[in-house]
């Protein structure tokens, strides 16, 4: 696996399901989650154009969240205060062939740039 494959997998395994789950929860009023119940009542009172706009906002929020997460992994968005900061290393290790790949290698394209391509 390389950085581009990792980003594509995160998009498919995290981004798309989050968008589907969030927007489908708006379609059905559920008594199990009072916060989503209020949002669903509001959402279902909207016209089709407004509903599409809300879905666009949800998709953009998920995109921004994933982008920020990749920025943190790349070390370009700080998660520590002070002068002496550590760095995150994201390794993919294939147990079948023993190969390891540093996915957020600063010498190659950043994950957040790959994500935005």
C-alpha positions in Angstrom: 0.0 0.0 0.0 1.2 3.5 -0.7 -0.1 6.9 0.4 -2.5 7.3 -2.5 -4.0 3.9 -1.9 -4.3 4.7 1.8 -6.1 8.0 1.1 -8.5 6.3 -1.3 -9.3 3.6 1.2 -10.0 6.2 3.9 -12.3 8.0 1.5 -14.2 4.8 0.8 -14.2 3.4 4.3 -14.7 6.6 6.3 -15.8 9.5 4.1 -18.5 7.9 2.0 -20.2 5.9 4.8 -20.2 9.0 7.1 -22.0 11.0 4.5 -24.5 8.3 3.8 -25.1 7.7 7.5 -25.5 11.4 8.3 -27.8 12.2 5.5 -29.9 9.0 5.9 -30.4 9.8 9.6 -32.0 13.1 8.5 -34.5 11.3 6.3 -36.0 9.2 9.1 -37.1 10.6 12.5 -35.6 8.4 15.2 -36.5 8.5 18.9 -33.2 6.9 19.8 -31.2 10.1 19.3 -33.0 13.3 20.5 -30.5 15.6 18.7 -30.9 13.9 15.4 -34.7 13.8 15.9 -34.7 17.6 16.1 -32.5 17.8 13.0 -34.7 15.3 11.1 -37.8 17.3 11.9 -36.1 20.5 10.7 -34.7 18.7 7.6 -38.0 17.1 6.6 -39.7 20.5 6.7 -37.4 21.8 4.0 -38.0 21.8 0.3 -36.0 19.6 -2.1 -33.5 22.4 -3.0 -32.9 23.2 0.7 -32.5 19.5 1.5 -29.9 19.2 -1.3 -28.1 22.2 0.1 -28.0 20.6 3.6 -26.6 17.4 2.1 -23.9 19.5 0.4 -23.0 21.1 3.7 -22.7 17.6 5.3 -20.4 16.4 2.5 -18.2 19.5 2.8 -18.0 19.1 6.6 -16.8 15.5 6.2 -14.3 16.6 3.5 -12.9 19.3 5.8 -12.7 16.9 8.7 -10.8 14.3 6.7 -8.5 17.0 5.2 -7.7 18.2 8.7 -7.0 14.7 9.9 -4.6 14.2 7.0 -2.9 17.5 7.9 -2.4 16.3 11.4 -0.9 13.0 10.1 1.4 15.0 7.8 2.5 17.2 10.7 1.4 20.5 9.1 -1.4 21.0 11.7 -0.1 21.1 15.2 -1.5 18.9 17.9 1.0 20.0 20.6 1.8 23.3 22.1 5.4 24.5 22.7 8.7 24.3 20.9 9.5 20.7 21.2 6.9 18.9 19.2 6.9 15.2 18.2 5.9 13.9 14.9 3.4 11.2 13.9 4.5 8.3 11.7 1.9 6.2 10.0 3.3 2.9 8.9 1.6 0.2 6.8 3.1 -3.2 7.4 2.3 -6.2 5.2 2.6 -9.3 7.4 2.6 -11.6 4.4 5.7 -10.1 2.6 7.3 -8.3 5.5 7.4 -4.9 3.8 6.7 -1.7 5.6 5.8 1.6 4.1 5.8 5.0 5.8 2.6 6.5 4.5 3.1 10.0 5.7 6.7 10.4 4.6 7.5 14.1 4.4 9.8 13.6 1.5 6.9 12.5 -0.7 3.6 14.1 -1.4 1.6 14.9 1.7 -1.5 12.9 2.5 -3.7 16.0 2.6 -2.5 17.0 -0.9 -3.2 13.5 -2.2 -6.6 13.8 -0.6 -7.4 17.0 -2.5 -6.2 15.8 -5.9 
